[in-house]
Amino acid sequence: ICDDPYTSLDLSAVDSNAVRCPDTPTAERMAAIIDRARSEGDTVGGEVTCIISGVPAGVGNPVFGKLHAELGSAMLSINAAKGVEFGDGFALARARGSEVMDSFTTIDGNIATTANHSGGIQGGISNGADIVLRVAFKPVATLMRPIETIDCEGNVVTLEPRGRHDACVVPRAVPIVEAMAAITILDQLLLSNKYY
């Protein structure tokens, strides 16, 4: 995992390596982990971080059709996706409200938040900050080694997987996450009747 804030990374470098990570040292560690799992006939999971910039404040709804619910639904429709978090996500459950306030202020004459703990969405509505979400992907279930299981009658059998299988779906998931985010944001903009 890359612990550097996304604002310090060159996001245009995402496609500069096979694992689609914009931080070279992290990309090298990721590639080594995937290669080791592959050589052992195993698989690994991982996370994709998605940054959506330029969404105006006010997109989404406060009850039905919350923006983060729509984005979460889209992300969880992707094969192997098992979790989604926005902004500081699950870390917010261990924080105090005073530590994670996204208070509003004026920056260069524009209304903005002083932080982005909520990931650009407050109360189900975009607040104008970057929307930051992470999608967790499980390891691929098909291992490239014998797997003991049972058949339809409950008899123990051994599966011998064949073919080409990815040791990690995360690199392939990056453009899918991007596409699902774009489709969802466009849909929400059209539903708002304000931004087209």
Helices and strands as residue ranges (DSSP letters): G 6-8, G 11-16, H 24-39, E 46-52, H 67-76, E 81-86, G 89-94, G 97-99, E 104-107, E 110-113, E 121-122, E 125-126, E 131-137, E 147-150, E 156-159, H 170-192
